[in-house]
Amino acid sequence: MARAAALLPDGAGCSIRYTDRKNDCGSPFLRGAWRPMKTVIKLVLTLAILVACFNGAMAAFNNYRFEDAVHEGLLFDPRATDEEITDMVVKLGGDYGVPIDVSGVSIRTVGPDLHVDMSYTTTVVLLPGIYSVDWTFTPSTSTRLLGGPRR
């Protein structure tokens, strides 16, 4: 009865079944020589993915904080003029490290609502020294103007 195994020249058998795998088989992958290296590569790739996700999330979180600060500014001074609102947005951009200028701020009034739309592009370093990408953020906020004198 023939056994399903590959015979080596010296007559020793090398089974292809997982439970019978021996370290003296012909392939270096079966001998386990590459296992530590495969583990290191997997760990490096996992770390790179985690770093990229963390850096992307920090950029998105900074955008959210900036948008929230502009909204707070509008809530406390909704009757400000367009120039005052634009100056406030640019000042808050400097406080939060957001590269926004006057041309990236748009203010409009729709009925009783005041809308402020902003746009800026920043470079997000996903993998330090390896990969960075330019992301355009478009935060916007609005507040309702209640009774009283118009702006």
Secondary structure, DSSP 8 states (H G I E B T S, - for coil): ---SEEE-TTS-EEE-SGGG--TTSS-HHHHTTTHHHHHHHHHHHHHHHHHHHHHHHHHHHHHHHHHHHHHHHHHH-TT--HHHHHHHHHHHHHHTT----GGGEEEEEETTEEEEEE-EEEEEEEETTTEEEEEEE--EEEEE--SS---
